[in-house]
Amino acid sequence: MTTLVAATEHLPADVTQEEIETRMRDGATPMMAQFMAIKERHPDYLLFYRMGDFYELFFDDAVAASEALQITLTKRGHHNGDDIPMCGVPVKAYESYLPKLVDKGFRVALCEQMEDPAEAKKRGSKAVVKREVVRLFTAGTITEDTLLDSRRNNFLAAVAQNRTETGVAWLDISTGAFYTQACPSVMLPAVLARLNPGELLVGDKLLQAPEHFDTFSDFKSILTPQPNSRFDSANAAKRLEKLFAVKTLDAFANFSRAETSAAGALVDYVELTQKGKLPRLEIPKQLAQGATLEVDAATRRNLELTVTLNGQRKGSLLDVIDRTVSGAGARLLSVWLSSPLTNVDDINRRLDGVQFFSEDLGAREDIRQALKKCPDMERALSRITLGRGGPRDLAAIRDGLAASFDLREHLISLTPPPILETCIHDLGNHGQLVDKLRRALGEDLPLMARDGDFIAPGYAPELDELRSLRSESKRLILNLQAKYADLTDIQTLKIKHNNVLGYFVEVTAKQAERMPADGDFIHRQTMKNVIRYSTVELSELEGKISSAADRALALETRLFDELIEDVKQDADVIALAANSLARLDVLSALAQIAVERHYNRPVLSEGYEFDIKGGRHPVVEAALEAANEAAFVANDCDLSQDQRLWLITGPNMAGKSTFLRQNALITILAQMGGFVPAASAHIGVVDRLFSRVGAADDLARGRSTFMVEMVEAAAILNQSSDRSLVILDEIGRGTATFDGLSIAWAVVEHLHELNKCRALFATHYHELTALTSKLDCLSCHSMRVKEWKGEVIFLHEVGAGAADRSYGIHVARLAGLPKAVIKRAEQVLETLEKGEQSSAVTKLADDLPLFAALADKPDPVSEPSGPCDVELALDDIQPDDLSPREALEALYKLKALRG
């Protein structure tokens, strides 16, 4: 029978004195013996070892950290005859160093002093200050604002697999969001690409599965291998039941064993890294299979949804549409964009909210102005529930809840659609907690409670008294001094302080005889010129003064803990309000971009429609506008069932790739619940989106560009359904002409006959247009161009019909190829177009000396001394023999030769 293994049983035990003494016998100093024992328990972490005001690192940790942080590497003592490398960072500034280490893939163990050094000395000269690792920093388990991007989630994900299923679970420790999803193994890469986790937990056994080598290699920089025991489904279920205080998980969802295993492993790992503490985690929400529009990793990369191809947010679709005004809203927008919906009713609910805000300018502006003042309650609440919160986090809860009340009252006065009514309900009413926090918290708040002075005056009379005593001690001493001076009639009497006597009354030796002899003044010390006394009243005042600061801080800490408990009791409803604020931010932001960019509401249906009128590429359009260039040329796209596969021909640079991508992006925007850059759009929901637009080699896996292209094409043909949208650009161009044409031909037939999906297929193989007579739902379209005086003008318009040629040589001329190459290419093209290709190629091979002759001709610009092509052509012209038409043609020819 499987027994429950609690996460705390995985925590390394404290280092014992016996372990330290064993290492001391091997020649280590007591302190270094302790360091090595603690380090042995955390071999995969850089150990930040607290020594006074610094965290020190030793041995290999020091070498790695000094290089990563660009700090000085020093040495301290010897071990086994060698110097011990050492470097360190100040305790007060360590958080500024952590992001660099985490970004570079390091994990950090924070080892604190658990007692005062004076206590250690009492145990003997060789006793060492007790130290413990109190926190493990990993990429997926950080909560500090200084280490996180406020505008994106930081997911910790886990993958589990049994014989029949694969389960994925993910959570954001900084917000409490917790999800699971069961998926076929073939879908795992797409799911992980959608999540883009900061850290990925995978069992040792699963990592060795050959079918997942490629998947996990894409995420190797964030992989954290785990023992298979952490993924035991029975233990995982018990762990989750204990966490959420239920007897069964069935009330939440019908989780698969693999989902349960992955979710339990996450909770176990979080408890391990937080040293037994757990943040508030939401009840795990199960994402049903098919609930989102799945987009595989290659397609996400090609479409640049959240980051560009060079890894930057700027220039991505998310960057262009993001008008959110809060961190929580920005994170939610990214989730919506990464996970478009497939349920028409859910999409329309979001669209109703966007439409409401797009039509009501006043409501939109009021909501957005209020949201700008909202702190990040989600992350503040997570730190509070982890025991890592401070006074500023309490203030964030106070201000966020106060803003939610104002927003709720404003929205109630309107006539909102159902999605906003849900937001109103979830905002709740937190007046009592807000009032208490307002009364309790001062204005100038420290980061940590231990810094004190954050409770407002008047909230706790006892604290006010202690503060008064602490801050007014000088005045109280002066008042007592004046009282004693009057009592003794010695106006030069002083009350002084030193570390030996504390507070004392001091008079000169000559004045001592005037001191009262009734016993109120107790002699303490006689000096050469002065005599010192104490009094019962002065001793009592001294006791109050000396303990006032400590007592004030202790009382503030107790009051802080009470406020923290009040927040924890309302944690779930506070989280609901925070999420509601984020939803309001996203809906109003989507309305804002719709108004700014003239986006329109799409129509979503359960059918197979795909009819876009006047569609535009949102990113390209924004870039053109920013550069003050010509307006974007809009195009229609109708993939109705009788023409669900478009074959698009035309020259490079005419806009084929842009047209392909814009239709994919419009689909994503529509199904995420946003308005779209089009005059109108009617889309039957898409289940999966595939894109193969451009490719690069993958040298790490030994794949050429063509191999990458074929792998991506294979995934599309094997996985797309009749509900999918596929966009393909230049399939087969990476190999020999006839091979490539054959592959492209077969792919088109497969998409049409077997996948039956809606598809855009761009190609330079004009031979494919012949398939229109064979494939009923294939429709030919081309990028329109205009020829004018020997030049080609790209119109960026899509029209019905096939292009008669590709204009590749014209593009080559624009790129700056030598004129000799251009001329020879034109001759080759003319020969190939006139005859049978095999015989034409043979003839061209015989004509290679002609190319050499062309190449040897001097460039008229660089070598004007010899006759140029224009001059030679002029010699052949007999003006008197030319008709007007022939003269005009000769003029055009000369102009073309002149370039």
FENLIN-V994163 format. One record per pair of residues at least 12 apart in sequence whose ideal C-beta (glycine too) atoms are under 7 Angstrom apart, sorted by the first residue. I is the first residue (numbers start at 0). J is the second residue. D is the distance in whole Angstrom. If there is no record, write none. Layout:
[[I/J/D] [I/J/D]]
This chain:
[[1/231/6] [1/233/4] [1/234/6] [3/234/5] [3/237/5] [4/228/7] [4/234/5] [6/238/7] [6/267/4] [6/270/4] [6/271/6] [7/270/7] [7/275/5] [9/271/5] [10/271/6] [10/274/7] [10/275/7] [11/40/4] [13/131/6] [14/33/6] [14/36/4] [14/37/6] [18/36/5] [19/32/4] [19/33/5] [19/36/6] [19/127/6] [22/35/6] [22/36/7] [26/79/7] [27/78/6] [28/76/6] [29/125/5] [29/127/5] [30/127/6] [31/76/7] [31/78/7] [33/127/5] [33/130/6] [34/48/5] [34/57/6] [37/110/6] [37/130/7] [37/132/6] [41/108/4] [41/132/6] [43/106/6] [44/106/5] [44/107/6] [44/108/4] [44/135/6] [45/60/5] [45/63/7] [45/64/6] [45/100/7] [45/105/5] [45/107/5] [46/60/6] [46/108/5] [46/110/6] [47/93/7] [47/107/6] [47/108/7] [47/109/5] [47/110/6] [48/110/5] [49/90/7] [49/110/6] [49/111/5] [49/112/5] [49/130/6] [52/89/6] [52/90/5] [53/87/4] [53/88/7] [53/89/6] [53/90/6] [54/87/6] [54/88/6] [54/90/6] [54/93/6] [55/85/6] [55/87/4] [56/85/7] [56/86/5] [56/87/7] [57/83/6] [57/84/7] [57/85/5] [58/83/6] [58/84/6] [61/84/4] [61/85/5] [61/86/5] [62/84/5] [64/86/6] [64/100/7] [65/86/4] [67/99/6] [67/100/6] [67/103/5] [67/105/7] [68/96/6] [68/99/6] [70/86/5] [71/86/6] [72/84/6] [72/86/5] [73/85/5] [73/86/6] [94/143/6] [94/145/5] [94/146/7] [97/136/6] [97/146/6] [98/146/5] [101/136/6] [101/138/5] [101/141/7] [101/146/7] [104/220/6] [106/135/7] [106/136/6] [106/137/5] [107/136/4] [108/132/5] [108/135/6] [109/132/7] [109/133/6] [109/134/4] [109/136/7] [110/130/5] [110/131/7] [110/132/5] [111/130/7] [111/131/6] [111/133/5] [112/128/5] [112/130/6] [113/129/4] [113/130/6] [113/131/5] [114/128/6] [114/129/5] [116/128/5] [133/274/6] [134/273/7] [134/274/6] [135/272/4] [137/198/6] [137/223/7] [137/272/6] [138/197/4] [138/198/4] [138/221/6] [139/153/7] [139/154/7] [139/155/3] [139/196/7] [139/197/5] [139/198/3] [140/155/6] [140/172/5] [140/269/6] [140/272/5] [140/273/7] [141/153/7] [142/172/6] [142/173/5] [142/381/6] [142/382/5] [142/385/6] [142/387/6] [144/378/7] [147/173/6] [149/326/4] [149/375/6] [150/326/6] [150/329/4] [150/330/6] [151/330/6] [151/333/6] [152/171/5] [152/330/5] [152/333/7] [152/334/7] [153/171/6] [153/173/6] [153/197/5] [154/169/5] [154/170/7] [154/171/6] [154/194/5] [154/196/4] [154/197/6] [155/169/7] [155/170/6] [155/172/6] [155/196/6] [155/197/7] [155/198/5] [155/265/6] [156/168/7] [156/169/4] [156/194/6] [156/196/4] [156/199/5] [157/200/4] [157/261/4] [157/264/5] [157/265/5] [158/187/7] [158/201/5] [158/205/7] [158/261/6] [159/202/7] [159/230/5] [159/257/5] [159/260/4] [159/261/4] [159/264/7] [160/205/5] [160/257/6] [161/256/6] [161/257/5] [164/181/6] [164/255/5] [164/257/5] [165/182/6] [165/183/7] [165/184/5] [165/187/6] [165/257/6] [166/179/7] [166/181/5] [166/255/6] [166/257/3] [166/258/4] [166/260/6] [166/261/5] [167/179/7] [167/180/5] [167/182/6] [167/190/5] [167/261/6] [168/258/6] [168/261/4] [168/262/4] [168/265/5] [168/283/7] [169/194/5] [169/196/6] [170/265/6] [170/280/6] [172/269/6] [172/278/6] [172/381/7] [173/378/5] [173/381/5] [174/377/4] [174/378/6] [174/381/6] [175/278/6] [175/279/5] [175/280/5] [175/281/5] [175/381/6] [175/574/6] [176/281/6] [177/280/5] [177/281/5] [177/283/4] [177/284/7] [178/283/6] [178/284/5] [178/286/6] [179/254/6] [179/258/4] [179/261/7] [179/262/5] [179/283/5] [179/285/5] [179/286/7] [180/286/4] [181/255/5] [181/257/6] [181/258/5] [181/288/6] [182/288/6] [184/210/6] [185/718/7] [186/293/7] [187/214/6] [188/214/5] [188/295/6] [188/296/5] [189/293/5] [189/294/7] [189/295/4] [189/296/7] [191/218/6] [192/295/6] [192/296/4] [192/299/5] [193/294/7] [193/337/5] [193/338/6] [196/221/6] [197/221/6] [198/221/5] [198/223/6] [199/218/5] [199/221/5] [199/222/5] [199/223/7] [200/223/5] [200/225/5] [200/264/6] [200/265/7] [200/268/6] [201/215/6] [201/222/6] [201/224/6] [201/225/7] [202/225/6] [202/227/5] [202/230/5] [203/224/6] [203/226/6] [203/227/6] [204/227/5] [206/224/6] [217/296/7] [225/264/6] [229/264/5] [229/267/5] [230/260/5] [230/264/5] [232/256/4] [232/259/5] [232/260/4] [234/263/6] [235/259/5] [235/260/5] [235/262/6] [235/263/2] [235/264/7] [236/248/6] [236/259/5] [236/263/7] [238/263/5] [238/266/6] [238/267/6] [239/259/7] [239/262/6] [239/263/6] [239/266/6] [242/266/6] [242/277/7] [243/282/6] [251/282/5] [251/283/6] [252/285/4] [254/285/6] [262/283/5] [273/385/6] [276/385/6] [276/386/6] [278/381/5] [278/384/5] [278/385/5] [279/380/7] [279/381/7] [279/384/4] [279/570/5] [279/574/7] [281/574/7] [289/341/6] [289/686/6] [290/341/6] [290/342/7] [291/338/4] [291/339/6] [291/340/6] [291/341/6] [292/339/4] [292/341/6] [292/667/7] [292/670/5] [292/685/6] [292/686/7] [292/687/7] [292/688/6] [293/687/5] [294/688/5] [295/689/7] [295/714/7] [297/691/7] [297/711/5] [298/688/6] [298/689/6] [298/690/4] [301/690/5] [301/692/5] [301/693/6] [302/660/6] [302/663/6] [302/664/6] [302/690/6] [303/315/5] [303/316/6] [304/316/5] [304/317/7] [304/336/6] [304/337/7] [304/667/7] [305/317/5] [305/333/6] [305/336/7] [305/337/6] [314/618/7] [316/336/7] [316/617/6] [316/618/6] [316/664/6] [317/333/6] [317/336/6] [319/617/5] [319/618/5] [319/621/5] [320/592/5] [320/617/7] [322/588/4] [322/591/4] [322/592/5] [323/584/5] [323/585/6] [323/588/4] [324/367/6] [324/370/5] [324/371/5] [324/584/6] [325/370/5] [325/373/5] [325/580/7] [325/581/7] [325/584/5] [326/375/5] [327/375/6] [327/377/5] [327/577/6] [327/580/6] [327/581/4] [327/584/7] [328/370/7] [328/581/5] [328/584/3] [328/585/5] [328/588/6] [331/581/4] [331/582/7] [331/585/5] [332/585/5] [332/588/7] [335/585/6] [335/671/5] [335/672/7] [336/667/7] [336/671/5] [339/667/5] [339/670/4] [339/671/4] [340/670/6] [340/671/7] [340/672/7] [341/670/7] [341/684/5] [341/686/6] [343/603/5] [343/604/7] [343/605/6] [343/684/6] [346/603/5] [346/670/6] [346/672/5] [347/603/7] [348/417/6] [348/418/5] [349/418/6] [349/672/3] [350/600/6] [350/672/6] [351/416/4] [351/417/7] [351/418/6] [352/416/6] [352/418/4] [352/419/6] [352/586/4] [353/586/6] [353/589/5] [353/590/5] [353/593/7] [353/672/7] [353/673/6] [353/674/6] [354/600/6] [355/415/6] [355/416/5] [355/419/6] [356/586/6] [356/587/5] [356/590/3] [357/590/4] [357/593/5] [357/594/6] [362/413/6] [363/587/5] [363/590/6] [363/591/7] [365/409/6] [366/406/7] [366/583/6] [366/587/5] [367/587/5] [369/402/6] [369/405/6] [369/406/5] [370/580/7] [370/583/7] [370/584/5] [372/402/6] [373/399/5] [373/402/5] [373/580/6] [374/395/4] [374/398/5] [374/399/5] [375/395/6] [376/395/6] [376/396/6] [376/399/4] [376/573/6] [376/577/4] [377/574/7] [377/577/5] [379/392/4] [379/395/4] [379/396/6] [380/396/7] [380/570/6] [380/573/6] [380/574/6] [380/577/7] [383/563/6] [383/566/6] [383/567/7] [384/567/6] [384/570/6] [388/563/7] [389/446/5] [389/447/5] [389/448/6] [390/440/6] [390/444/4] [390/445/6] [390/448/6] [390/453/4] [391/444/5] [391/446/6] [393/436/6] [393/440/6] [393/562/6] [393/566/7] [394/440/6] [394/444/6] [396/436/7] [396/566/6] [396/573/6] [397/433/6] [397/436/4] [397/437/6] [397/440/7] [399/577/7] [399/580/7] [400/429/4] [400/432/7] [400/433/5] [400/573/7] [400/576/6] [401/433/5] [403/426/4] [403/576/5] [403/580/6] [404/428/7] [404/429/7] [404/430/7] [406/426/6] [406/583/7] [407/423/6] [407/426/4] [410/423/5] [411/423/6] [422/579/5] [422/582/6] [422/583/6] [425/575/5] [425/576/6] [425/578/7] [425/579/4] [426/576/5] [426/579/5] [427/572/5] [427/575/7] [427/576/5] [429/569/7] [432/565/6] [432/569/6] [435/565/7] [436/562/7] [438/455/6] [438/458/5] [439/454/6] [439/455/6] [439/458/5] [439/558/7] [439/562/6] [440/453/6] [440/455/6] [441/453/5] [441/454/6] [441/455/4] [448/556/6] [448/559/5] [451/551/7] [451/552/5] [451/555/5] [453/555/7] [454/555/5] [454/558/6] [459/554/7] [459/558/6] [461/554/6] [462/551/6] [462/554/5] [462/555/7] [465/547/5] [465/550/5] [465/551/4] [465/554/7] [466/551/6] [468/543/5] [468/544/6] [468/547/4] [469/547/4] [469/548/5] [469/551/6] [472/544/4] [475/540/6] [476/494/5] [479/494/6] [479/536/7] [479/537/7] [479/540/7] [480/492/7] [480/493/7] [480/494/4] [483/504/6] [487/513/6] [487/514/6] [487/515/7] [488/513/7] [489/506/6] [489/510/5] [489/513/6] [491/507/7] [492/504/6] [492/506/5] [493/505/5] [494/537/7] [500/523/6] [500/524/7] [500/531/7] [501/541/5] [502/537/5] [502/541/4] [503/523/6] [503/531/5] [503/532/7] [503/533/6] [504/520/6] [504/531/7] [504/532/4] [504/533/7] [504/534/7] [504/537/7] [505/529/5] [505/531/5] [506/529/7] [506/530/6] [507/528/6] [507/529/6] [508/528/6] [508/529/6] [508/530/6] [511/530/5] [514/532/7] [519/534/6] [520/532/4] [520/534/6] [521/533/5] [521/534/7] [589/673/5] [589/674/7] [593/674/4] [596/676/6] [598/674/4] [598/675/6] [598/676/5] [599/674/6] [599/675/6] [599/677/6] [599/678/6] [599/679/6] [600/674/5] [601/669/4] [601/675/5] [601/680/4] [601/682/6] [602/680/7] [602/681/4] [603/669/6] [603/682/6] [603/684/6] [604/681/7] [604/683/5] [605/683/7] [605/684/7] [606/683/4] [607/640/6] [607/683/5] [607/757/7] [608/639/6] [608/681/5] [608/682/6] [608/683/4] [609/638/4] [609/639/7] [609/682/6] [609/683/7] [609/757/5] [610/637/5] [610/639/6] [610/681/5] [611/635/6] [611/636/5] [611/662/6] [611/665/6] [611/677/5] [611/680/5] [612/635/5] [612/677/6] [612/678/5] [612/679/5] [613/633/4] [613/635/7] [613/677/5] [613/678/3] [614/633/6] [614/634/6] [614/635/7] [614/636/6] [614/661/6] [614/662/6] [614/665/6] [614/676/7] [614/677/4] [615/631/5] [615/633/5] [615/661/6] [615/676/4] [615/677/7] [616/631/7] [616/657/5] [616/660/6] [616/661/4] [616/664/7] [617/664/6] [617/676/5] [619/631/6] [619/657/6] [620/676/6] [632/795/4] [632/796/6] [634/658/6] [634/796/6] [634/797/4] [636/662/5] [638/757/4] [640/776/7] [641/776/6] [642/776/6] [642/778/4] [643/757/5] [643/758/7] [643/776/5] [644/750/6] [644/751/5] [644/758/5] [644/760/7] [644/776/6] [644/777/5] [645/759/5] [645/760/7] [645/778/5] [645/780/5] [646/747/7] [646/760/5] [646/762/7] [646/767/6] [646/768/6] [646/777/6] [646/779/5] [647/759/6] [647/760/7] [647/761/4] [647/780/5] [647/781/7] [648/762/6] [648/765/6] [648/768/7] [648/781/5] [648/801/5] [648/802/4] [649/781/4] [649/782/3] [649/802/4] [650/782/7] [650/784/6] [650/805/5] [650/806/4] [650/807/7] [650/810/6] [651/807/7] [651/810/5] [652/793/6] [652/810/6] [653/782/4] [653/784/6] [653/793/5] [653/795/7] [654/782/6] [654/793/7] [654/795/4] [655/728/7] [655/761/4] [655/782/6] [656/692/5] [656/728/6] [658/797/6] [659/692/6] [659/726/4] [659/728/6] [659/759/5] [659/761/6] [660/692/6] [662/726/7] [662/759/6] [663/688/6] [663/690/6] [663/724/7] [663/726/5] [665/677/6] [665/680/6] [666/682/6] [666/685/6] [666/688/6] [666/724/6] [667/688/7] [669/682/5] [670/684/6] [670/685/7] [685/722/6] [685/723/6] [685/724/5] [686/720/6] [686/722/4] [686/723/6] [687/718/7] [687/719/6] [687/720/7] [687/723/5] [688/724/5] [689/715/4] [689/719/6] [689/723/6] [689/725/5] [690/726/5] [691/708/7] [691/711/5] [691/712/6] [691/715/6] [691/727/5] [691/728/7] [692/726/6] [692/728/4] [693/728/7] [694/707/5] [694/708/5] [694/711/7] [695/707/7] [704/733/6] [705/733/3] [705/734/6] [708/733/6] [712/730/6] [712/746/6] [716/746/7] [716/749/5] [716/754/7] [719/754/5] [719/756/5] [720/754/7] [720/756/7] [721/755/4] [721/756/6] [723/756/4] [724/756/7] [724/757/5] [725/750/6] [725/756/5] [725/758/4] [726/759/5] [727/758/7] [727/760/5] [727/761/7] [728/761/5] [729/761/6] [729/762/6] [729/763/7] [730/742/6] [730/743/5] [730/746/5] [730/762/7] [731/743/4] [732/763/7] [740/764/5] [740/766/6] [743/762/6] [743/764/5] [743/767/6] [744/767/6] [747/760/6] [747/767/6] [747/770/6] [751/774/5] [751/776/6] [751/777/6] [763/805/5] [765/801/6] [765/802/7] [768/801/4] [779/800/6] [779/801/4] [780/797/5] [780/798/7] [780/799/6] [781/798/6] [781/800/6] [781/801/6] [781/802/4] [782/797/6] [782/802/7] [783/796/4] [783/798/5] [784/806/6] [788/891/7] [789/891/6] [789/894/7] [789/895/5] [791/806/5] [791/809/5] [808/821/6] [808/824/5] [808/825/6] [808/828/7] [811/824/7] [818/898/7] [819/853/5] [819/854/4] [819/856/7] [822/853/6] [823/850/5] [823/853/6] [827/843/6] [830/842/6] [830/843/6] [868/896/5] [869/893/6] [869/896/5] [869/897/5] [872/892/7] [872/893/6] [872/896/6] [876/889/6]]
